[in-house]
Amino acid sequence: MSWRPGSWALPWALLPLLFGFCLLETYSVITEEQNDLADRKVMNSYLPATVEFALYTFNQQSKDEQAYRLERILASWRDKKQYNDIVFSMELLLRQTMCGKLEEDTENRPKRSHSFTCFFTVRTLPWKTKFDLFNKTCLEASLDTD
């Protein structure tokens, strides 16, 4: 086996290329983790007010005399970011209370068995405290009384 000048050049030239792919992959994993963390922060910061807006809107549009309260968040996620706004989609379980719509404290009132499962899509501009309802679809849900 004879050694020729430049015979090792090709393997050494490929090494930076291989390391470049490894670094690129590491960067994308870190970026994805950072995006997940940022999405969780946005969800924790802005979802509660968005859910409250969806519940308020449902109660305002409802023909019932009694108010509905949030029983449970069944699912929620942040849709793709559009410009400067944030869009949330959520599925909520709402249960009718014994108090009227105009009363302040519906959280501590007894509940009735009449309930709805609703899907909402809401756009929010939190820095302006602005909400826009894009979609509201509700179906009656059957629940056992407590």
C-alpha positions in Angstrom: 0.0 0.0 0.0 1.6 3.2 -1.1 0.9 6.7 0.2 0.2 9.4 -2.3 0.1 13.1 -1.5 -3.6 14.2 -1.2 -5.0 10.7 -0.6 -6.2 11.7 2.9 -7.6 15.0 1.7 -11.0 13.7 0.6 -11.9 12.1 4.0 -10.7 15.2 5.9 -12.6 17.5 3.6 -15.9 15.5 4.3 -15.5 15.9 8.1 -16.6 19.6 8.4 -19.6 18.7 6.2 -20.6 15.9 8.6 -20.2 18.1 11.6 -22.2 20.8 9.8 -25.2 18.5 9.5 -24.9 17.5 13.2 -24.9 21.1 14.2 -27.8 21.9 12.0 -29.8 19.1 13.5 -29.0 20.2 17.0 -30.0 23.8 16.2 -33.4 22.7 14.8 -34.1 20.6 17.9 -33.3 23.5 20.2 -35.4 25.8 18.2 -38.3 23.4 18.2 -38.0 23.1 22.0 -37.9 26.8 22.4 -41.0 27.2 20.2 -42.8 24.7 22.3 -41.8 26.6 25.5 -42.9 29.9 23.9 -46.3 28.3 22.9 -46.8 27.0 26.4 -46.1 30.5 27.8 -48.6 32.0 25.4 -51.2 29.4 26.3 -50.7 29.9 30.0 -50.8 33.7 29.7 -53.6 34.3 27.2 -55.9 31.3 27.1 -57.7 32.0 30.4 -58.9 35.4 29.2 -59.8 33.9 25.8 -61.9 31.2 27.5 -63.6 33.8 29.6 -64.4 35.8 26.5 -65.9 32.6 24.8 -68.0 31.9 27.9 -69.2 35.5 28.1 -70.1 35.5 24.4 -72.0 32.2 24.8 -74.0 33.6 27.7 -74.8 36.8 25.8 -76.0 34.9 22.7 -77.9 32.3 24.6 -81.7 32.5 24.7 -81.8 30.9 28.2 -82.5 33.1 31.2 -79.9 31.2 33.3 -76.2 31.7 32.9 -73.8 28.9 31.9 -70.4 28.3 33.5 -67.3 26.6 32.5 -67.4 23.0 33.7 -64.2 21.8 31.9 -61.8 22.6 29.1 -61.9 19.5 27.0 -59.2 20.6 24.5 -57.3 23.7 23.5 -54.6 24.7 21.2 -53.0 27.7 19.5 -53.5 28.0 15.8 -50.8 29.2 13.5 -49.7 32.8 14.3 -51.2 35.3 11.9 -49.5 38.7 11.8 -49.5 40.1 15.3 -52.6 38.3 16.6 -53.0 35.0 18.4 -55.7 32.5 17.5 -56.9 29.9 19.9 -59.2 27.0 19.3 -60.9 25.3 22.2 -63.5 22.8 23.1 -65.4 23.6 26.3 -68.0 21.9 28.4 -70.5 24.4 29.6 -73.1 23.7 32.3 -76.2 25.8 33.1 -76.4 27.4 36.6 -79.4 28.3 38.7 -78.6 32.1 38.5 -79.6 34.6 35.9 -77.3 35.8 33.2 -76.9 39.3 34.7 -75.8 38.1 38.1 -72.1 38.5 39.0 -71.0 35.3 40.6 -72.0 32.3 38.5 -69.0 30.2 39.6 -70.3 29.4 43.1 -73.9 28.8 42.1 -75.5 25.3 42.0 -75.4 23.6 38.6 -78.2 22.1 36.6 -77.8 19.1 34.3 -78.4 21.1 31.1 -75.1 21.5 29.3 -73.3 22.1 26.0 -70.1 21.0 24.4 -68.9 24.0 22.4 -66.0 24.5 19.9 -64.7 28.1 19.7 -62.1 29.8 17.6 -61.1 33.2 19.0 -58.6 35.7 17.8 -57.0 37.8 20.5 -54.8 40.9 20.5 -53.8 40.7 24.2 -51.9 44.0 24.2 -55.1 45.7 23.1 -57.5 43.5 25.2 -59.4 42.8 22.0 -61.1 39.5 21.1 -62.9 38.4 17.9 -65.0 35.3 17.7 -64.3 33.4 14.4 -66.3 30.3 15.1 -68.8 28.9 17.7 -70.4 25.5 17.3 -72.3 24.0 20.1 -74.1 20.7 20.7 -76.2 19.7 23.7 -74.4 17.3 26.0 -76.0 14.9 28.4 -74.5 14.9 31.9 -75.6 13.0 35.0 -76.6 15.3 37.8 -74.2 15.7 40.7 
